Amino acid sequence: ADRAACGASACSANCTCAGETLGLVDLAPAISGVFIDSNATVAAGDLAEGCVTGGLSGRTLLRFTTTISNLGSANLQLGDPRCPNCATNPGAVCGDTRFVCSPSGGHDHGHYANYAFYELLDAAGRIVTTGHKQGFCLLDSGCAAGGTQTYRSCAFQGISAHCFDVYASSLGCQYIEVTGVPSGQYQLRVRVDPFGRISESNELNNAAS
């Protein structure tokens, strides 16, 4: 109920403002390195997270790298997810209930849930299938001019102003499974903060295709 009092900042578990900064966040996704990974074998954690169906091998995956930049004037600070040991507690909800322990291959850490949607659209613009890696560990993979790397691990998460978070195509669940999808013309779309939980200066650049 007191969320508005925190401005661009996140709320902590005890309802105080965490890391208040002036200005607003502005998240903008970008897609690169798109390719088809045929007859692929994935980690067991990918199956557990629901990123693939029907088994671990013989999958056809549309892999891609996602870069999400904070173009705004304020840091996006989420803070400490307060997770248990995610390697031994896959799927557990963390102390900060916005986070869940991701079991998918190469992760085993807390992901900010429902942070992005991965969608495959047909030529008519209808959603054919979706990706299931919708949570992220947010950190500063790098920065543009004027940015300073502040968030460097999954233990205290965020994206600094003028910095960006990169999820490489090689990571677990960093794909949409397209096994059995007919050949044709499709559009790949990434939408960040789809439920509008993060206050931003620009809500019109939250999708990339």
C-alpha positions as semicolon CSV with decimal commas, in nm:
position;residue;x (nm);y (nm);z (nm)
1;A;0,000;0,000;0,000
2;D;0,297;0,232;0,060
3;R;0,472;0,148;-0,268
4;A;0,423;0,502;-0,408
5;A;0,631;0,648;-0,126
6;C;0,937;0,465;-0,257
7;G;0,948;0,647;-0,591
8;A;1,183;0,455;-0,821
9;S;1,311;0,232;-0,542
10;A;1,219;-0,120;-0,445
11;C;1,041;-0,200;-0,117
12;S;1,222;-0,420;0,132
13;A;1,057;-0,707;0,320
14;N;0,990;-0,481;0,621
15;C;0,820;-0,215;0,404
16;T;1,104;0,036;0,396
17;C;1,250;0,185;0,080
18;A;1,565;0,006;-0,039
19;G;1,820;0,211;-0,228
20;E;1,616;0,520;-0,308
21;T;1,758;0,709;-0,607
22;L;1,638;1,009;-0,800
23;G;1,476;0,961;-1,139
24;L;1,320;0,654;-1,293
25;V;1,425;0,323;-1,442
26;D;1,380;0,260;-1,817
27;L;1,417;-0,104;-1,927
28;A;1,467;-0,188;-2,294
29;P;1,532;-0,541;-2,430
30;A;1,733;-0,640;-2,738
31;I;1,769;-0,975;-2,917
32;S;2,084;-1,106;-3,087
33;G;2,251;-1,428;-3,199
34;V;1,933;-1,612;-3,299
35;F;1,981;-1,968;-3,426
36;I;1,812;-2,309;-3,441
37;D;1,969;-2,577;-3,221
38;S;1,852;-2,906;-3,375
39;N;1,851;-3,247;-3,204
40;A;1,961;-3,077;-2,884
41;T;2,009;-3,231;-2,541
42;V;1,930;-3,012;-2,241
43;A;2,003;-3,028;-1,869
44;A;1,758;-3,202;-1,637
45;G;1,691;-2,868;-1,467
46;D;1,552;-2,729;-1,793
47;L;1,293;-3,006;-1,797
48;A;1,215;-2,948;-1,429
49;E;1,153;-2,579;-1,498
50;G;0,921;-2,664;-1,787
51;C;1,139;-2,515;-2,059
52;V;1,117;-2,834;-2,266
53;T;0,862;-3,114;-2,289
54;G;0,887;-3,475;-2,389
55;G;1,239;-3,551;-2,267
56;L;1,593;-3,422;-2,247
57;S;1,717;-3,517;-2,594
58;G;1,603;-3,474;-2,951
59;R;1,471;-3,122;-2,886
60;T;1,459;-2,840;-3,140
61;L;1,538;-2,508;-2,976
62;L;1,527;-2,149;-3,097
63;R;1,823;-2,005;-2,905
64;F;1,903;-1,636;-2,871
65;T;2,084;-1,387;-2,650
66;T;1,881;-1,132;-2,456
67;T;2,028;-0,799;-2,347
68;I;1,817;-0,579;-2,120
69;S;1,945;-0,225;-2,073
70;N;1,848;0,029;-1,811
71;L;1,831;0,351;-2,014
72;G;1,686;0,548;-1,726
73;S;1,831;0,787;-1,472
74;A;1,785;0,559;-1,169
75;N;1,918;0,219;-1,069
76;L;1,679;-0,074;-1,070
77;Q;1,763;-0,220;-0,730
78;L;1,600;-0,545;-0,623
79;G;1,851;-0,630;-0,351
80;D;1,911;-0,958;-0,168
81;P;1,661;-1,229;-0,275
82;R;1,722;-1,409;0,057
83;C;1,714;-1,751;-0,107
84;P;1,805;-2,086;0,048
85;N;2,080;-2,288;-0,120
86;C;1,919;-2,308;-0,464
87;A;2,136;-2,602;-0,572
88;T;1,973;-2,817;-0,304
89;N;1,633;-2,642;-0,305
90;P;1,535;-2,612;-0,672
91;G;1,205;-2,435;-0,723
92;A;1,194;-2,294;-0,370
93;V;1,036;-1,954;-0,316
94;C;1,295;-1,719;-0,165
95;G;1,265;-1,495;0,141
96;D;1,183;-1,212;-0,098
97;T;0,885;-1,383;-0,259
98;R;0,943;-1,208;-0,591
99;F;1,226;-1,458;-0,641
100;V;1,230;-1,835;-0,705
101;C;1,528;-2,074;-0,709
102;S;1,588;-2,164;-1,074
103;P;1,685;-2,528;-1,137
104;S;1,760;-2,480;-1,509
105;G;2,107;-2,565;-1,637
106;G;2,381;-2,316;-1,545
107;H;2,168;-2,125;-1,295
108;D;2,099;-2,268;-0,944
109;H;2,033;-1,920;-0,807
110;G;1,740;-1,693;-0,737
111;H;1,548;-1,556;-1,035
112;Y;1,323;-1,252;-1,024
113;A;1,002;-1,420;-1,142
114;N;0,796;-1,310;-1,445
115;Y;1,058;-1,057;-1,546
116;A;1,028;-1,128;-1,919
117;F;0,816;-1,319;-2,167
118;Y;0,962;-1,500;-2,470
119;E;0,705;-1,548;-2,748
120;L;0,702;-1,696;-3,098
121;L;0,440;-1,541;-3,327
122;D;0,319;-1,666;-3,665
123;A;0,279;-1,454;-3,978
124;A;-0,065;-1,340;-3,857
125;G;0,076;-1,219;-3,525
126;R;-0,070;-1,503;-3,320
127;I;0,136;-1,655;-3,038
128;V;0,238;-2,007;-3,141
129;T;0,446;-2,099;-2,837
130;T;0,630;-1,933;-2,551
131;G;0,954;-1,974;-2,360
132;H;0,946;-2,068;-1,994
133;K;1,260;-1,899;-1,866
134;Q;1,075;-1,594;-1,749
135;G;1,287;-1,518;-1,444
136;F;1,631;-1,360;-1,437
137;C;1,921;-1,298;-1,204
138;L;1,961;-0,925;-1,265
139;L;2,313;-0,783;-1,260
140;D;2,538;-0,541;-1,445
141;S;2,705;-0,741;-1,723
142;G;2,849;-0,416;-1,858
143;C;2,781;-0,044;-1,886
144;A;2,756;0,227;-2,147
145;A;2,903;0,573;-2,102
146;G;2,793;0,723;-1,773
147;G;2,717;0,388;-1,610
148;T;2,893;0,224;-1,316
149;Q;2,879;-0,148;-1,242
150;T;2,714;-0,182;-0,902
151;Y;2,534;-0,516;-0,909
152;R;2,783;-0,794;-0,976
153;S;2,624;-1,111;-0,839
154;C;2,293;-1,286;-0,786
155;A;2,330;-1,226;-0,411
156;F;2,230;-0,858;-0,447
157;Q;2,048;-0,792;-0,771
158;G;1,975;-0,493;-0,991
159;I;2,068;-0,308;-1,309
160;S;2,241;0,027;-1,272
161;A;2,143;0,328;-1,480
162;H;2,317;0,313;-1,820
163;C;2,414;-0,052;-1,765
164;F;2,284;-0,377;-1,911
165;D;2,224;-0,742;-1,823
166;V;2,316;-1,006;-2,084
167;Y;2,175;-1,360;-2,094
168;A;2,375;-1,562;-2,347
169;S;2,207;-1,815;-2,576
170;S;2,417;-2,096;-2,423
171;L;2,246;-2,073;-2,083
172;G;1,978;-2,310;-1,961
173;C;1,626;-2,219;-2,077
174;Q;1,757;-1,928;-2,283
175;Y;1,546;-2,041;-2,576
176;I;1,198;-2,126;-2,697
177;E;1,140;-2,494;-2,768
178;V;1,008;-2,530;-3,124
179;T;1,003;-2,910;-3,147
180;G;0,720;-2,997;-3,385
181;V;0,650;-2,638;-3,492
182;P;0,597;-2,640;-3,872
183;S;0,839;-2,461;-4,102
184;G;0,728;-2,110;-4,187
185;Q;0,780;-1,740;-4,117
186;Y;0,780;-1,646;-3,751
187;Q;0,860;-1,352;-3,529
188;L;1,049;-1,380;-3,200
189;R;0,940;-1,128;-2,936
190;V;1,084;-1,051;-2,592
191;R;0,876;-0,844;-2,349
192;V;1,028;-0,719;-2,023
193;D;0,828;-0,636;-1,709
194;P;0,507;-0,762;-1,876
195;F;0,293;-0,700;-1,566
196;G;0,413;-0,342;-1,516
197;R;0,550;-0,400;-1,167
198;I;0,847;-0,167;-1,219
199;S;0,790;0,210;-1,242
200;E;0,956;0,333;-1,562
201;S;1,002;0,664;-1,739
202;N;0,913;0,497;-2,071
203;E;0,675;0,202;-2,093
204;L;0,674;0,196;-2,475
205;N;1,016;0,033;-2,529
206;N;0,960;-0,282;-2,321
207;A;0,938;-0,516;-2,621
208;A;1,184;-0,618;-2,892
209;S;1,119;-0,838;-3,195
